[in-house]
Amino acid sequence: MNTRRDFLQKMGASVLMLQLGSLSAFANAPDEVEQPYEGRVLNVAIMGLGGYGTRVAEAMKACTKAKLVGVISGTPSKIKEWQTKYNIQEKNCYHYDNFDEVKNNPDIDAIYVVTPNALHHNQVIRVAKAGKHAICEKPMALNAKEAQEMVDACKKANVKLLVGYRMHFEPRTLEVIRMRNAGEFGKIMFFQGQCGFKIGDPRQWRLNKALAGGGSMMDIGIYAINGARYMVGEEPVWVTAQETKTDPIKFKEGVDETIQFQLGFPSGAVASCLSSYNINYLDRFFMSGDKGFAEMQPSTGYGPIKGRTHKGELTQPITTHQTVQMDEFAAIIFEDKEPIVPVNGEEGLKDLKIIDAIYEAVKTGKKIKLMA
């Protein structure tokens, strides 16, 4: 099955081992004294054993603070395969109907929900009720209402809700954010985010509105929304949007093919973004200030991220995004570490409020004001 993640996997697979090697080499550089990690390890179960779940599992082999110990799937054959491949004990294996029983399993600390978008809401709430920390792939829900209910459920259960914003830990992305915070770009005037590729199999769940909640916007458009927010460093106050659909057979009612959208920020900065399931080679961020610029291309793929600013090429270490993300999640859960860019449920909720407004703008043709 061809999916966005399959597409990006092809882009990134050839460098996956290089990334792991680079991360190891960086950690063991001559001027670095590596100290073995002696803190608590986050024991994780992955729910949804598809392509991205597999990528996370492979990346976790290199984690020092997080470990894959359990699986949840509706496919018994996948459970058996993962048990063998990742040395997972039978008692840590569940299916979708009985995973509430994880509440009685002290060997699992957190569950990473990597299932179709429409399932996130119910599954995360069940995870919370089971007393486990919830990690949810993005978008965290179908809409802001669902997202708020997930945030509330996790707070009520006194568990953390984290969202798979891997770019929030990517070194070159963080360098651009550092430069912006230091005033090196001056006053930010403009951001452009382009996210697109030609999607494959028309039968896949990402082209099913009931499971995906939309089309390209719910899948890759969220990268441009989130990127605009963390690169500009502000929350948008209005949005306008336009949809283009050239293939109504493949992209049925409610499944967007291409959406262009614009965001306005309190400082006066504006963003012009595009999300498409029918245009290849779009993975680029560009930001302009009155003293400099930053360009990233690829900007959100699995790696390596490449970029430059008015001061030259970005040369920060290449990392495996999911490895760093899972170790950082462990620190957030056990050490209350505050990441530079948030990855909590409230962050996911903000993106979904904007997505809701984008769909409203497409439908009405109006400029939609965004509420805080």
Rosetta blueprint (number, residue, H / E / L):
1 M L
2 N L
3 T L
4 R H
5 R H
6 D H
7 F H
8 L H
9 Q H
10 K H
11 M H
12 G H
13 A H
14 S H
15 V H
16 L H
17 M H
18 L H
19 Q H
20 L H
21 G H
22 S H
23 L H
24 S H
25 A H
26 F H
27 A H
28 N L
29 A L
30 P L
31 D L
32 E L
33 V L
34 E L
35 Q L
36 P L
37 Y L
38 E L
39 G L
40 R L
41 V L
42 L E
43 N E
44 V E
45 A E
46 I E
47 M E
48 G L
49 L L
50 G L
51 G H
52 Y H
53 G H
54 T H
55 R H
56 V H
57 A H
58 E H
59 A H
60 M H
61 K L
62 A L
63 C L
64 T L
65 K L
66 A E
67 K E
68 L E
69 V E
70 G E
71 V E
72 I E
73 S L
74 G L
75 T L
76 P H
77 S H
78 K H
79 I H
80 K H
81 E H
82 W H
83 Q H
84 T H
85 K H
86 Y H
87 N L
88 I L
89 Q L
90 E H
91 K H
92 N H
93 C E
94 Y E
95 H L
96 Y L
97 D L
98 N L
99 F H
100 D H
101 E H
102 V H
103 K H
104 N H
105 N L
106 P L
107 D L
108 I L
109 D L
110 A E
111 I E
112 Y E
113 V E
114 V L
115 T L
116 P L
117 N H
118 A H
119 L H
120 H H
121 H H
122 N H
123 Q H
124 V H
125 I H
126 R H
127 V H
128 A H
129 K H
130 A L
131 G L
132 K L
133 H E
134 A E
135 I E
136 C E
137 E L
138 K L
139 P L
140 M L
141 A L
142 L L
143 N L
144 A H
145 K H
146 E H
147 A H
148 Q H
149 E H
150 M H
151 V H
152 D H
153 A H
154 C H
155 K H
156 K H
157 A H
158 N L
159 V L
160 K L
161 L E
162 L E
163 V E
164 G L
165 Y L
166 R H
167 M H
168 H H
169 F H
170 E L
171 P H
172 R H
173 T H
174 L H
175 E H
176 V H
177 I H
178 R H
179 M H
180 R H
181 N H
182 A L
183 G L
184 E L
185 F L
186 G L
187 K L
188 I E
189 M E
190 F E
191 F E
192 Q E
193 G E
194 Q E
195 C E
196 G E
197 F E
198 K E
199 I L
200 G L
201 D L
202 P L
203 R L
204 Q L
205 W H
206 R H
207 L H
208 N L
209 K H
210 A H
211 L H
212 A H
213 G L
214 G L
215 G L
216 S H
217 M H
218 M H
219 D H
220 I H
221 G H
222 I H
223 Y H
224 A H
225 I H
226 N H
227 G H
228 A H
229 R H
230 Y H
231 M H
232 V H
233 G L
234 E L
235 E L
236 P L
237 V L
238 W E
239 V E
240 T E
241 A E
242 Q E
243 E E
244 T E
245 K L
246 T L
247 D L
248 P L
249 I L
250 K L
251 F L
252 K L
253 E L
254 G L
255 V L
256 D L
257 E L
258 T E
259 I E
260 Q E
261 F E
262 Q E
263 L E
264 G E
265 F L
266 P L
267 S L
268 G L
269 A L
270 V E
271 A E
272 S E
273 C E
274 L E
275 S E
276 S E
277 Y L
278 N E
279 I E
280 N E
281 Y E
282 L E
283 D E
284 R E
285 F E
286 F E
287 M E
288 S E
289 G E
290 D L
291 K L
292 G L
293 F E
294 A E
295 E E
296 M E
297 Q L
298 P L
299 S L
300 T L
301 G L
302 Y L
303 G L
304 P L
305 I L
306 K L
307 G E
308 R E
309 T E
310 H L
311 K L
312 G E
313 E E
314 L L
315 T L
316 Q L
317 P L
318 I L
319 T L
320 T L
321 H H
322 Q H
323 T H
324 V H
325 Q H
326 M H
327 D H
328 E H
329 F H
330 A H
331 A H
332 I H
333 I H
334 F H
335 E H
336 D L
337 K L
338 E L
339 P L
340 I L
341 V L
342 P L
343 V L
344 N E
345 G H
346 E H
347 E H
348 G H
349 L H
350 K H
351 D H
352 L H
353 K H
354 I H
355 I H
356 D H
357 A H
358 I H
359 Y H
360 E H
361 A H
362 V H
363 K H
364 T H
365 G L
366 K L
367 K L
368 I E
369 K E
370 L L
371 M L
372 A L
